[in-house]
Amino acid sequence: MPTPGTLVLDDGELGEVRRALEEIGIEYTYLRGSAVEGLDVVEPRHLLVANARRALSLATRDAQEGSPPGANGGAAVRIVVTNEDSNALRDRLRAVGFDYLVRQPVHPSALRLLLLRALYRGPERRVAVRYPVGGEVAYRTGLRKRSAVLVEIALRGCRLQLEETVEPDTRISVYLPKPFTGGTRIVLPGWVVRCEPAPRGGEGFEAAVAFETLKHSVEAALREVLKAKIHASEIHSDEPEPTGEVDASSEDAAFADDDSDDRRSAPRGSYSRQVLAIQDQAARVLMGRNLSMGGMLVEQTLELGQGDETRLAIFGRDGDEPILVRARAVREDTGGLALQFFDVSDADAARLEALVGALPEVERLADGETEAMGTVVAEIVRD
C-alpha cells in the first residue's frame, strides 16, 4: 500500500479517534479487522493510531522483518488507544516504540488535543529549534554598526555570516530590521560563542551568538516573530506528496495529507488560513507531567516564556468539565518549563487533588511508571 500520512488500525472500536480526526480536518487511512490481515501495512509519515492488538501485531511483523519503527523515514508519532491496561502491556509498547497510551474511556477534548499535538509540525516544540533566514541584518561589537547575513535564529541565539572575524566572548548586539519583524526593530544583546571561517567554501566568517537574558518585552516580540515566520514557512512549503489513502472517510475535510483535486482547486489563501488556524490551536496544546496542587512541568514552547502568565484548561476524566487555572512560567530547564498555579479556587483545588491521584487517561510511554503519574493534557486558553 502507498505510504499514508495518518493511519488508524483497529477492530471497529476506535470510532472516537476517527471522529476526532474528522473534526480537526485530517484525512486518514482506516484499516479495520480483516482488512489488515495479509496487507503490507506501511508505517505512516505522521501519525499511527491503533488498538493494542493491532499495535503489537504490527510491531511483531516489523521485528520479524528487521524493520525498526520509523524505518520509512517518517518518524511517525505512535499512539495506542485501549481499554486494556497492565505493566506488561505498557512495557511491550515501550519496547516496540509507541509514544502514548490512551486509556478508554477518554475525555473527547483531551483526545482531540493529543491528536492535534501529535500532528503538529511547526512552530517548534522545543525552544532550541532554529529558523533558517538568509536575510540581511545589522550588528554592533563596538562603536560602529556592520552588516551581516542572519543564517538562522532561535529564541536563545542565532548564527551570523560576517565579513570579518570576531573574537569569542565579544559582546554583540544584533539588530532585526522592520522588514524582518513586520513591525518595530528588535535589538538582541548577547555574546559571540565562536567564530570560524564560513563552511562549505563560503566567503567570510560564521559566528554563533548566544543571547543574554532578554527583557520580557523583547523576548515576547521575538517569540511572536518566530511563530509568524515558522507558520509562514509551513504554509508556503512544497505541497505534500499524494497519499494514496484507502478506506478513508469520504466526509473528511483535507488538511495535512490530502492531495485531491478539491484541495488543488481551492483558493490558496483559504487553504493557508485553514493551516494557520489548525497550527495555531495545536501550538496551544501542552502535555503536562508531574502535576501537583501547585503546578506542573510542560515541554518548552514558543507560546510561553519565563515570567509569562496564562490561563489553562486541564482535562481530566471523561465527562468532567476541564479545570480552569491561572499559571505562571517560573523556571526553564532541560526538563521543560515549570508552571506554577495561582488564584486557584477551593473547588478547583479539590478537583486538582483528585486528578493528581488518578491514573492518567493519556500516558507518555517514554516516562517511567512513577513519572507517568500526574500526566495531563492541557490547553492555553486565550481570553
N, C-alpha and C positions, 0 to 999 in steps of 0.2 A: 504494500500500500504506500502511496505517497506520504511524505513527511507532513503531519498535521501541525498546526500551531498550538491548539489546545485539544486534549484528548480526554474523554470521560469513559471509563471502563466500569461496568457494574453488572448486576443480575436483575436490574429493574428497580432497585431501591434508592437510587440517588437522584430522584426527581427534583429534590430541593436544590441540588447543585446545578442541574440543567436550568431550572427556573431562574436561579441567581445569575447565571451567565447570560441568559436572555435579557434579564432586566438591565444588566450592565451594558449589553450591546456587543457581546463577544460571540463570534461564530465558533463552533466547536465540532469536532468529530465525536460521535457517540457510538460505541460498540457495546452491545448487550449480550450476555449469556453465551449462547452457542455461536454467535457471530464472531466471537473471539477465537473459538476453537479452530485450530488449523490455519489461522490467518497470521501472516507475518506482521505482527504489530510493531510499528516503528515508534521509537522514542520521540515525543513531540518536541517542537522547538522551544516552547514557552512554559506550558503547564500540563501536568498529568494529574488527574483526579481519579481514584479508583477505590473500590471496596477492598477489604483486607484480602479476600480470596484472590481476586484478580491481581492485586498488587504483588502478592507473594508468588503467584503463578508466573507473572511477567518477570519478576526478579530471578526466579529459578531458571527460566528459559535463558535469560541473559547470562547467568552464571555458567550454565552448561555450554553456551556458545562462546564464553570468554569475553562477553561484551559488558564492560562496566557501565553504570548509569551515566548518561550524557555522552555516550560513545559517538553519537551523531553530531557532536559539537554544539548541541542546543543548550546543554546545561539547564534543562527544564526544572522548574520547581515541582516537587512531587508531594502530593497530598493524599492521605488515606482517610476516608470517611467511613466509620464503622460503629456498630453498637456493641462490638466485642471489645474486651479490654483485659490485658494481662501483662505481667512483666515480660513473659516470654515473647508475646506478640510485639511489644514495643522494642525489645532487643533485636528481634529479627528484622523489623522495619528499619531500625537504625543501621543495622549491618548492611542492608542492601540499598542504602542511600536515599530513603524517604525523609522529607524535611519536616512535615507536620502530620500529627494525628488529630483528627476531629472526631469527637465523641458525639454520637446521636443520643437524644435529640439536641440540636444545636440552635442557638438563637439565630434567626434568619439574617438579621443585620450583621451579626458577627461573622457569619459565613460569607456574606456578600463582601464585607470589608476585607476578609482574608483573601478572597479570590482577586479582588481589586489589587491588593498589595502584591500578591504573587505574580500578577501580570504586569506590574509596574516596571517600566524600563527607563524612566527618567522624569524629573531630575534624579540625582543620585540618592542612594540610600545611605551613603557614607559621606561625611563632610569632606573627606580627603580626596574624593573623586575630582579630577581636573577637567576643565572645559577648554578644548582647543580653540585658539582665537586666530592669530596671524595678522592682527591689526596693529597700527602704529600708536604708541603711547609716548609719554614723556617720563623722565626720571631725573632725580637730583641726588648727587652724592656729596656735593659741596655747594659752592655759590652759584654754579651755572647749571641750567637745565640742558638735558640732552635728549635726543630721540632714540627710541628703541622699538623693536617688534615684540609685542606680547605673544609669546608662543602658546602658553596655556596659563590658566588661572584657577585657583580653588579658594575656598574660604580662608585657608590658613597660609597661602603663599602663591607664588607664580614663577614662571620661567621667562626670562627676557633674552632676546638676541641683541647684543651690543656691538658697537664698532670698536671699542677698546676695552681692555680688561679692567676689572675692579677687584681689589683685594678682599678676601674673605673677612667677615666681621665688620665690613664697612657699613655705616648707617646709610640707608637709602629710602627715598620716598618715590612711590610710583603714582603717576597721575593718570587716571582713567578719564578720557575726554567725554564731552557730552554726546557725540555721535555714538559712542560705545554704550554709555549708560542709558541713553534715551531720556536724560533729564539733566541733573546737575553734575558737575565734575566731582569725582571722588578721589581723595588723596589717601594712599595706603602706606603708612610708615612701616619700616622693617629693617632687616639687615641681610647682607649677602652671605649665604651659606657656602657657596662655592662658585667659582668662575673658571671655565675651561674653554679651550678652542671649540668652535662650533662643530658639531658632529656631522658625519657623512659629507665631508668636504665643503661644508658651508663656510661663508665668509664671517669674519669677526669672532665673537665670543658668545658663549651662552652662560647666563648667570641664574642660579637658583636663589630665590628670595623667600625668606620666611617673614610673614607679617608679625608685628608685635601685637599685644592685646589691643584690639581696636575699640574705640568708643562705641557705645551701644548703637548710636545713630548711624555711624559709618558701617558697622557690621550688618545692621539691618538693611541698609541701602545696597551693600554688596550682595547680600543674600537674595534680595529681590532681583538684582541684575542677573545673577547666576541662574535663578529659577527661570527667568524670561528667556535667557539665551539657550539653555538646555531644552526648554519646552519647544522653542522655535526650531532647534536643530532636529528634534524628534519629529515634528510635524512636517517639515520640508525635506526630510531624508528620502532616499530612494524608496519606491513602492515595494511592499513585501512580495516575496515570491508567491506564485499560485500555490494554494494548499492542497487542492485535490480532495477537499473534505468529502467524506461519505457518511450517509445516515445522519447528517446534521439537520437540526430542526429547520423547516422551511420558513419559519417565522423569525429566525434570528436576525437581529439588526447588526450589520457587519461593523467591526471596528478593527481589531488588530490583525485578523487573519484573512479577511475577505479580499478577493481579487476579482469580484464579479463585474459584469457589465454595468450594474447599477452603481457600484462604487466609482467606476471609471467615468460614468456619465454625470455623477453628482458634482455640483459646483465645488471647486477646490476650497473656497473659503468656508463653506458649510461643513465640509469634512474636517478642516483644520480646527474649527470651533468645537466639533464633537470630540476630537482627540484631546484638545486642550482642556475641555471640561472634565473628561474622564481622568486625565493625568493629574489635574488639579485636585480632584477628590481623592485619588489614590495617594497623593503626596501627604494627605492629612491623616492617613491611617497609621497608627502606631501599634507595634507589638510590644506590650508591656510585660515585664517579668519582675520577680522579687516584689510583688505587690504587698504593701503593708498598709496600716491605717494612716501612715504619714506620707506615703508616696510610692513611687516605683521607678524602675530603670527602663529606658527605651533606647532603641538604636538612634544614633545621631542622624539628624535630618536638617535640611536647609530651612524647614518650616520653623524651627526653634533654635535659639542660641542661649548661652548662659545669661541669666538675668531676665529673659523673656517670661511673660505671664500669659496664660491662655486658659480656655475652658475646655474640658474634656468630657466626652461621653464614654463611659466604661461599660462594656457589655458583659453581663453575667449569664445566668441560666436562661434557657429557652422559656419565653413567656414573660420574663421580667422586663420592666422598663429599664433603660440604661441609667446608670448613676452619673449625675452631672456634678463635676467638681471643678474648682479652680486650682491651677497648678502653676508652679514657678520652676523654671530650669535653674538649678542651683550649682550643678557641677558637671563638667565634661571630663571623661577619661576614656581609656581604651575599651572599657566595658560598655560604654554608651553614655547617655545623657540622663542624669539623675533629676527626677521631678519631685517636688515637694508640694503636697496638697495644703490648702489653707481655706479658711472660712467654710469648713465642712459642717453641715447641719447634723444634729443628733441622729435624725432618721437616716441620713446618708452614711453616717459613721457606722451605724448598726448594720447597714447593708454591706458596706465595705468589709466589716469584720466577718460577716458570713461568707463573703466571696473569697476572702483570704484563706479560709479553712476548707473551701470546697475543692473538689477535683476539677481542674480546668477543662473547659469544653474543647479548647484548642491548645495542643501541646507541641512545642517546638522540640523535635526529636534530637536535635543536636545537644540539648541540655540534658543533664543527668536527672535522676529521679527527684533529687532534692531541689535542683534549680528549676525544674518544671512546675513545681507548686507555685502558685501566685502568678501564673501566666494568664494574661487577658488581652482581648482586642479592644482598642480604644480609637476614638476619632477626635481630631481637633474640631471644635465647634466654633464657627465664626458667627459673630453677632449680626 
